[in-house]
Amino acid sequence: MRYTAFTSYDIVLLAQGLGVSLALFLATTIIGLLLGSLWAIIRFYRVPVLMQIVTVFAELLKNSPVLVQLFLVFFGLPAFARLNVTPVEAAVITLSGNTAAFVYVIAVSAIESIGRDQIEAARVSGLSRWQVLRHIIAPQAMAFAIGPLTGLLVNQLQVTSLISVIGVVDLTKIGNILNLRTLKPFIVWAIVGGLYYVMAKLVAFGGATLEKRLRAHTAWKGL
Amino acid sequence: MTFDLTILAPHIPFLVKGAVLTAEACVLALAGSLCIGTIVAALVTSASPVLSRIAYIYVDLFRNIPFIVQLFFFFYGLPEIGIYVNAFATGVIALSIAGGAFTSDVIRSGILSIDPGILEAAEVSGLSKPTIFRKIVMPIALRTSVRPLGSVFINLILTSSILSTITLNELTGSAKIVASDTFRPFEIYAVLLVAYASLTYLVSLAIGALHRYLNRDQTEAA
């Protein structure tokens, strides 16, 4: 016997998928932001060897499909290095790395937008390297980067849908399950798409609010 | 475990077949998304508030919903309304529609960057609106947006790997088959990663050259 009708339990399923998608998105965003900024700092201080590795690695990650990266980590690593990776671990590794590669590009251009003369002036005034990074570079770079970062995060939110392919039960996977059970693709995929749309809008709204706050000091206040 | 690429040698023709399918899908989708993008950009920048509103909603929706969800919507949904097309056609349609949303944004900003004086001059010269659009607006807008269009195209190539989820054996799909045949997933996916990266690098070089060629008579160095 087949139960093709929608039940109230489907809402729980959808909510569960939404939770998994959101949790993975938040986790990989935080890891990606930290990792990407670290790479940018490596590049800023021109650390030899490491800098070249980071550049090549980021280029590779940026210019290849996330799906292939996912397969490489999920199917490749266990076969190659005899490491057991669960779908969720593979998803976290891949998405964090991918986000980091894009964050790296944004962070590098944000740091470059500041100008070395400011940094030299700060160093001459007796600030330590860490203080320069903390009080001179970071605040200005953040204000510069927040716009592109918001765009990136909206994009990365959509990229999380790919992890359903390796078996993570996220929102898209739930959509697939519901679709195969109810055979009503239009309703199911419209609901799933709608949920993603709302999440993307929330991320964009959050980014815009944050940008307004970070740029408050440069805003035109009137005469 | 050793990293042995020679194991892939017998499977190269099969992979090349997949790459050709990827190329076909990408070129068709590029043409499709350019058509859709141009029309939508014309609607967004048009004087009619209703049309520009509708076009804006289209762009907003398809930019903010994951491609894989759109793809499943079409793949499972089209047969429901009596349209039976194969996976390749479905993939190209979905790619064109999603790509069209991004393309229209690029072309729109190209159109908006045109100096209004040029349009006024054209109107004063007595050119009709369609003529102005075809002969003046589009050439300028397309020429200035070659580079951003190129990055949309590169994104399209990367996105086309998702078509492997609807049973279409393009490059990623064939690689999946080879990986399960040889049980050497690490080698095959590593090669695939480098292949995609070099392919998109070549495309970006070509786009840079095209941009310089189209803007060769421009005096300011871009």
Chai-1 contact restraints between the chains, C-beta under 6 A:
chainA,res_idxA,chainB,res_idxB,connection_type,confidence,min_distance_angstrom,max_distance_angstrom,comment,restraint_id
A,L60,B,A197,contact,1.0,0.0,6.0,A-B,restraint_1
A,N63,B,A197,contact,1.0,0.0,6.0,A-B,restraint_2
A,N63,B,T200,contact,1.0,0.0,6.0,A-B,restraint_3
A,S64,B,L193,contact,1.0,0.0,6.0,A-B,restraint_4
A,S64,B,Y196,contact,1.0,0.0,6.0,A-B,restraint_5
A,S64,B,A197,contact,1.0,0.0,6.0,A-B,restraint_6
A,P65,B,L158,contact,1.0,0.0,6.0,A-B,restraint_7
A,P65,B,S161,contact,1.0,0.0,6.0,A-B,restraint_8
A,P65,B,Y196,contact,1.0,0.0,6.0,A-B,restraint_9
A,L67,B,S161,contact,1.0,0.0,6.0,A-B,restraint_10
A,L67,B,T172,contact,1.0,0.0,6.0,A-B,restraint_11
A,V68,B,Y189,contact,1.0,0.0,6.0,A-B,restraint_12
A,V68,B,L192,contact,1.0,0.0,6.0,A-B,restraint_13
A,V68,B,L193,contact,1.0,0.0,6.0,A-B,restraint_14
A,F71,B,Y189,contact,1.0,0.0,6.0,A-B,restraint_15
A,L72,B,Y189,contact,1.0,0.0,6.0,A-B,restraint_16
A,F75,B,P185,contact,1.0,0.0,6.0,A-B,restraint_17
A,G76,B,P185,contact,1.0,0.0,6.0,A-B,restraint_18
A,G76,B,F186,contact,1.0,0.0,6.0,A-B,restraint_19
A,G76,B,Y189,contact,1.0,0.0,6.0,A-B,restraint_20
A,A79,B,P185,contact,1.0,0.0,6.0,A-B,restraint_21
A,A79,B,F186,contact,1.0,0.0,6.0,A-B,restraint_22
A,F80,B,M1,contact,1.0,0.0,6.0,A-B,restraint_23
A,F80,B,F186,contact,1.0,0.0,6.0,A-B,restraint_24
A,Q158,B,P66,contact,1.0,0.0,6.0,A-B,restraint_25
A,S161,B,P66,contact,1.0,0.0,6.0,A-B,restraint_26
A,S161,B,I68,contact,1.0,0.0,6.0,A-B,restraint_27
A,V165,B,T165,contact,1.0,0.0,6.0,A-B,restraint_28
A,T172,B,I68,contact,1.0,0.0,6.0,A-B,restraint_29
A,N179,B,Y76,contact,1.0,0.0,6.0,A-B,restraint_30
A,P185,B,Y76,contact,1.0,0.0,6.0,A-B,restraint_31
A,P185,B,G77,contact,1.0,0.0,6.0,A-B,restraint_32
A,P185,B,E80,contact,1.0,0.0,6.0,A-B,restraint_33
A,F186,B,G77,contact,1.0,0.0,6.0,A-B,restraint_34
A,W189,B,V69,contact,1.0,0.0,6.0,A-B,restraint_35
A,W189,B,F72,contact,1.0,0.0,6.0,A-B,restraint_36
A,W189,B,F73,contact,1.0,0.0,6.0,A-B,restraint_37
A,V192,B,V69,contact,1.0,0.0,6.0,A-B,restraint_38
A,G193,B,I65,contact,1.0,0.0,6.0,A-B,restraint_39
A,G193,B,V69,contact,1.0,0.0,6.0,A-B,restraint_40
A,Y196,B,I65,contact,1.0,0.0,6.0,A-B,restraint_41
A,Y196,B,P66,contact,1.0,0.0,6.0,A-B,restraint_42
A,Y197,B,N64,contact,1.0,0.0,6.0,A-B,restraint_43
A,Y197,B,I65,contact,1.0,0.0,6.0,A-B,restraint_44
A,A200,B,N64,contact,1.0,0.0,6.0,A-B,restraint_45
